[in-house]
Amino acid sequence: MNQKTIAIVAIVIVAVAVIGVVAYWALTRPPSETPPTGIADATSLKFNVDIIGGNANGTYRYMSKNIGTSDMMIRVEIPTPGVELVYIVNGAQQKAWSYEGAGWNDLSSTFSTQWDAWESTYSGYTDRLTTWTSGDWTYTGDDGSSVRVYDITVNPTLDDSLFAPP
């Protein structure tokens, strides 16, 4: 072999070695931020629920923010024929409201009752989702109803304005 061929072979060997080292480094280093794979690490959450059968038959849309803190806020939208019902419990403000088609009602004087009702319902769904990682989640409710939780978004950006009347 001549000197030119040896130089080319050496350059190729060095290039392959460098590419191998870079590839190994890129594939084995931990990501700078590990996204949550389930709801356990969520600070905000958005999901829909369809219930067929039982006492709470219907569709519900849940949004929550500041999960795991005393400032947690929950918004529940219940689309029904002719009107959309909305319930908000805002732990940050210790206030609650409902919209039942004829304007917003201030339920803040019963905040604790509203909080207990909506937070326990919300927790009932999220407790069932503790092992969820993707897709829909379907189960049979305690009353025999078929429950489907879907369109689950972990850590969506939710504006505070969602958790108070306009």
Secondary structure as GFF3:
##gff-version 3
##sequence-region A 1 166
A	DSSP	alpha_helix	3	28	.	.	.	ID=ss1
A	DSSP	beta_strand	44	52	.	.	.	ID=ss2
A	DSSP	beta_strand	58	65	.	.	.	ID=ss3
A	DSSP	beta_strand	73	80	.	.	.	ID=ss4
A	DSSP	beta_strand	83	90	.	.	.	ID=ss5
A	DSSP	beta_strand	95	99	.	.	.	ID=ss6
A	DSSP	beta_strand	104	106	.	.	.	ID=ss7
A	DSSP	three_ten_helix	108	110	.	.	.	ID=ss8
A	DSSP	alpha_helix	111	128	.	.	.	ID=ss9
A	DSSP	beta_strand	137	140	.	.	.	ID=ss10
A	DSSP	beta_strand	146	154	.	.	.	ID=ss11
A	DSSP	three_ten_helix	160	163	.	.	.	ID=ss12
###
